[in-house]
Amino acid sequence: MMKLPERREIRFFPEMLEWMESPMFGFRPFGQIVRVEDYIADGRYVVRAELPGIDPDKDIEVTVLGGMLHIRAEKTRKCTEPHRSEFSYGSLSRTVTLPATARTDDVKAVYRGGVLEVSVGLTEEEKAEGRRITVEH
């Protein structure tokens, strides 16, 4: 059974940023939403992003900074005459909070069939044993 990773605790409410960017709420001051799914497999945190019609060589940028994974893409419209189109064009972006055990020096990205898959290595979680603290009075 795959489980979702425990999120990294970082500055200004990163989960709030993810919540606001989610497709359900769609708060996007800049660009359009990139739909993602995430899971853990084989000791790696995997994020899959739906990016059909993108040229991965020139239109996708993946960065890791401050415990966050940033995915940015540009989908250009090639149109010679006006016609009906319900496709999304322009800037697309998504920021995902990495798990606390993410190894940002071990990140791989692969684009296949309109899906970008970014995987990040995870360190083994240390099993922290609790200890009782004496309260002085």
QUIZINOR-V445077 format. One record per run of one state. SS is the DSSP state (H for helix, E for strand, - for the rest). FROM is the first residue (numbers start at 1). TO is the last residue. Records with the same first field share a line. If there is no record, write none. Layout:
BEGIN
SS: FROM-TO / FROM-TO
END
This chain:
BEGIN
-: 1-6 / 8-13 / 22-31 / 34-35 / 42-43 / 51-59 / 66-67 / 76-89 / 98-98 / 100-101 / 113-114 / 123-137
E: 7-7 / 32-33 / 36-41 / 44-50 / 60-65 / 68-75 / 90-97 / 99-99 / 102-112 / 115-122
H: 14-21
END
